[in-house]
Amino acid sequence: IYSCCYVSRRLNQLSSHDPLWKRHCKKYWLISEEEKSQRNQSWKAIFISTYSDLGRYIQYYATLKKAWDDLEKYLGQRCPRMIGSLKESVQEEDLDAVEAQIGCKLPDDYRCSFRIHNGQKLVVPGLMGSMALSNHYRSEDLLDIDTAAGGFQQRLGLQQCLPLTFCIHTGLSQYMALESVEGRNKYEIFYQCPDQMARNPSAIDMFITGTSYLEWFTSYVNKVVTGGYPIIRDQIFRYVHDKECVATTEDITVSVSTSFLPELSSVHPPHYFFTYRIRIEMSKDALPEKACQLDSRYWKITNAKGDVEEVQGPGVVGEFPIISPGKVYEYTSCTTFSTTSGYMEGYYTFHCLYYKDKFFNVTIPRFHMVCPTFKVSTARMVSGGAVVKTLLETNHNEYAVDEEEDSTDTDEYEDRRRVLDIPAPGGRCPRHT
């Protein structure tokens, strides 16, 4: 319209009709009435000035700005310390300088996000979620553009990959591929996973977490602001809860949420590590004499091949919690599979505090754990010689494995960690139990 207004008087009149520009300002730039009043400009002037600065991002800006606004509003009420770690936006020349530094073009959706916020400071907790076990802690920061550029990779296995996140405890990052090399799709986002069975350090498998920055960031924000991820002690924990994964036995309800831990998993050898968080709650309407104490647990663990393991043991994570009306007990544990998926189910055995000879079982609902899509490295070292392996993109349950090792109840996790020679993280993590 702005260009055509020079050709026709009628179009010229239309192009000056401010309500027309108001609609575009709200649609593409999310300009509010309050902001317009503060700027003391017409809607047309606001649209033109904003377009001259952000025009290349017109197809992404509104989506990303809304995501950032929603995230700030949600966390501002629940995790104000995290909001304080966000950095102000950068300018076009800053992003151009980074492209010149790394010798690669940045995708427009990624650039657009930095025009809104320049990531966050390297602090804990990280904006992109945390995970805590008794001896392991992860919290991912969203990197600012300069720190990301400093971590740009040219080494074999991660050529032309830019880190998006970083955990100062584990060194873990999610990377974005800026070019389609080494079997990756351009702009694909992934966790790196070194092939522990290959001698070639460039043999790096990938757990895929996104197909583009826009999809990756907005889907994460949606999970956060809709309550899909719990907020625990001012941190976002990336547990996923299936609303159907709930079981009630008389007055006691058990619900489960789960999470996959890429930093403790590997494709070769097949070892997929999951953590689960269990919530046990007694109805507030229950009679006082219903108070009880957990004595033991029973697990039935089934992998994708149908192999079953049964585990019994006293208490949970070394504790024997007492449950009374209106009270909640939560704990976190973990398990491993040699297949890409599996499920667990079982029951807890309680005894009544008022009738000590009365015992009863409380059902634990069946909950499934599924490894995210992964890609196998294109490089392998076999018998001391280099081979190139055709890329295999692997979806859930499609990867055949013949390993004997399988799942285990995670009160024995520390022993398993020693067997697998997984390095212990620096420091001791907090435990939210």
HUFENUR-V567478 format. One record per helix or strand. SS is the DSSP state (@ for helix, = for strand). FROM is the first residue (numbers start at 1). TO is the last residue. If there is no record, write none. Layout:
ss=SS from=FROM to=TO
ss=SS from=FROM to=TO
//
This chain:
ss=@ from=4 to=6
ss=@ from=9 to=15
ss=@ from=18 to=29
ss=@ from=33 to=39
ss=@ from=43 to=57
ss=@ from=61 to=78
ss=@ from=80 to=83
ss== from=86 to=86
ss=@ from=92 to=102
ss=@ from=108 to=114
ss== from=120 to=120
ss== from=130 to=133
ss== from=136 to=139
ss== from=141 to=142
ss=@ from=145 to=150
ss== from=153 to=153
ss== from=161 to=163
ss== from=165 to=166
ss== from=174 to=177
ss== from=189 to=194
ss== from=204 to=210
ss=@ from=213 to=225
ss== from=230 to=232
ss== from=235 to=237
ss== from=240 to=249
ss== from=252 to=260
ss=@ from=262 to=264
ss== from=266 to=266
ss== from=271 to=282
ss=@ from=288 to=290
ss== from=292 to=303
ss== from=308 to=314
ss== from=316 to=316
ss== from=319 to=319
ss== from=322 to=323
ss== from=328 to=337
ss== from=341 to=352
ss== from=359 to=370
ss== from=374 to=375
ss== from=379 to=382
ss== from=385 to=388
ss== from=393 to=394
ss=@ from=410 to=420
//
